[in-house]
Amino acid sequence: MTLGMASRKALAPLLLLGIFAAASQLQKSIAAVYKVGDSAGWTTIGNINYKQWAANKSFKPGDVILFSYNPQFHNVMQVTHPEYQACNATAPIATHTSGNDSITITTRGHHFFLCGVPGHCLSGQKVDINVPRTTLAPTPSVTPTTGTDSTVPSPSPSAASTLCTVVGTFGKLTVSVAVFAAFVSSFA
């Protein structure tokens, strides 16, 4: 069964809609991987400020939080907010002990983790992974200029966000090219 030229033209808008929908889904599926404590990992050595570490990240659903540590000396426990505040590890939501734990964040809100080894949480080995409940776009501000270039360079993105942008753009391009190729081949 062959399609007439009019039918093919009618399918073009649907094809474009499909391309945009696929590209949108692809962008949503790309997640960042964050290693807690960066190169230091999950430890009590070196006075790592996990609160500051987390404050410098933009977490979103689908991101993977990697806890890398020596399992002979540490663990990871997901706890409630009151348990986090009190460094209470007696009734964790989940316990991880592999030394290389990857936890995928699936919901928005606060996710509290601490080391359950006595004294470790009290010495600062705890982290609050906050995934904002709403994503607000920054409001652009208008600053009058006096004839000089007052452009302020924006901060450089983290390696994780740069990778997501590159992979996301490449993924969209790949999907678009594949769909376009399939569309063109239908004319042959």
C-alpha positions in Angstrom: 0.0 0.0 0.0 1.5 3.3 -1.0 0.6 6.7 0.4 -0.3 9.5 -2.0 1.5 12.9 -1.9 -1.4 14.5 0.0 -1.3 11.8 2.7 2.4 12.2 3.1 2.1 16.0 3.5 -0.6 15.5 6.1 1.8 13.2 8.1 4.6 15.8 8.2 3.1 17.8 11.1 2.6 14.6 13.1 6.1 13.5 12.4 7.5 16.9 13.6 5.4 16.6 16.8 6.8 13.1 17.3 10.3 14.4 16.9 9.8 17.1 19.5 8.1 14.7 21.9 10.9 12.2 21.6 13.5 14.9 22.1 11.7 16.2 25.2 11.5 12.7 26.7 15.2 12.2 26.0 16.1 15.4 27.8 14.1 14.3 30.9 15.8 10.9 31.0 19.3 12.3 31.3 20.5 12.3 34.8 23.6 13.6 36.5 25.7 11.4 38.8 27.0 13.2 41.9 29.8 11.7 44.0 29.1 12.8 47.6 32.2 14.7 48.9 33.7 14.8 45.3 37.2 13.3 45.4 37.2 12.9 49.2 34.2 10.7 49.1 32.1 9.7 52.2 34.4 10.0 55.1 35.2 11.7 58.4 38.8 12.5 57.4 39.5 16.0 56.2 36.6 17.8 57.7 34.4 17.6 54.6 31.5 20.0 54.8 28.7 17.9 53.2 26.2 20.7 53.8 28.3 23.1 51.7 28.9 20.3 49.1 25.2 19.7 48.7 24.4 23.5 48.6 26.5 23.9 45.5 24.5 21.3 43.5 21.3 21.5 41.5 19.7 18.1 42.2 16.7 16.9 40.2 14.6 13.6 40.0 16.5 10.9 38.3 19.9 12.0 39.5 22.2 9.4 41.0 23.9 10.1 44.3 27.1 8.0 44.7 28.5 7.3 48.1 32.1 6.0 47.9 33.7 4.9 51.2 35.6 2.2 53.0 32.8 -0.2 54.2 35.0 -1.3 57.2 34.7 2.1 58.7 31.5 3.7 57.3 28.0 3.1 56.0 25.1 5.1 54.5 21.7 5.3 56.1 18.7 7.1 54.7 16.8 8.6 57.6 13.9 11.0 58.4 14.4 14.7 59.1 14.2 14.3 62.9 16.6 11.4 62.8 19.0 13.5 60.6 18.8 16.4 63.0 19.5 14.2 66.0 22.0 12.0 64.3 19.8 9.0 65.2 20.5 5.9 63.2 18.4 3.4 65.1 15.5 3.3 62.6 16.7 4.1 59.1 14.5 4.1 56.1 17.3 2.2 54.2 20.9 1.1 55.0 23.7 0.8 52.4 27.0 -1.0 53.2 28.7 -1.8 49.9 31.2 1.1 50.0 30.1 2.1 46.5 26.4 2.8 46.8 24.4 4.5 44.0 21.1 5.9 45.1 18.7 7.2 42.4 16.6 10.1 43.6 13.1 9.6 42.3 11.1 12.2 44.2 11.4 15.9 44.9 12.0 17.2 48.4 14.7 16.5 51.0 16.5 13.2 51.2 18.6 12.8 54.4 21.6 10.5 54.7 24.1 9.9 57.5 26.8 7.5 58.6 25.5 5.2 61.3 28.9 4.5 62.8 28.8 6.0 66.4 30.2 9.5 66.4 30.5 9.9 62.6 27.3 11.8 62.1 28.0 14.1 65.1 31.3 14.9 63.5 29.6 16.0 60.3 29.2 12.9 58.2 25.6 13.6 57.1 24.1 15.1 54.0 20.8 16.6 53.0 20.1 16.1 49.2 17.4 18.6 48.4 15.5 18.3 45.1 13.4 21.5 44.8 9.7 20.9 44.7 9.3 23.5 41.9 11.8 24.5 39.3 11.7 28.3 39.0 13.4 30.0 36.1 15.6 32.8 37.1 14.0 36.2 36.5 16.3 38.3 34.2 17.2 41.6 35.7 17.6 44.7 33.5 20.6 46.9 34.4 20.9 50.3 32.6 24.3 50.7 31.0 26.2 53.9 30.6 27.7 53.2 27.2 30.3 50.7 28.5 30.2 47.0 28.2 29.0 45.8 31.6 28.6 42.2 30.7 29.4 39.9 33.7 30.5 36.4 32.7 28.3 33.7 34.1 29.8 31.1 36.3 31.0 28.0 34.5 28.7 25.0 34.8 29.7 21.9 36.8 31.1 18.9 34.9 27.8 17.0 35.5 25.6 19.7 34.0 28.0 20.2 31.1 27.9 16.5 30.3 24.1 16.5 30.5 23.9 19.4 28.1 26.2 17.7 25.6 24.6 14.3 25.9 21.1 15.9 25.7 21.9 17.9 22.6 23.6 14.9 20.9 20.7 12.7 21.8 18.1 15.1 20.4 20.2 15.4 17.2 20.4 11.7 16.9 16.7 11.2 17.3 15.9 14.0 14.9 18.3 12.6 12.2 16.9 9.0 12.7 13.3 10.2 12.3 14.1 12.4 9.4 15.9 9.5 7.7 12.9 7.3 8.2 10.6 9.9 6.8 12.8 10.5 3.7 13.1 6.8 3.1 9.3 6.5 2.9 9.4 8.6 -0.3 11.8 6.2 -2.0 
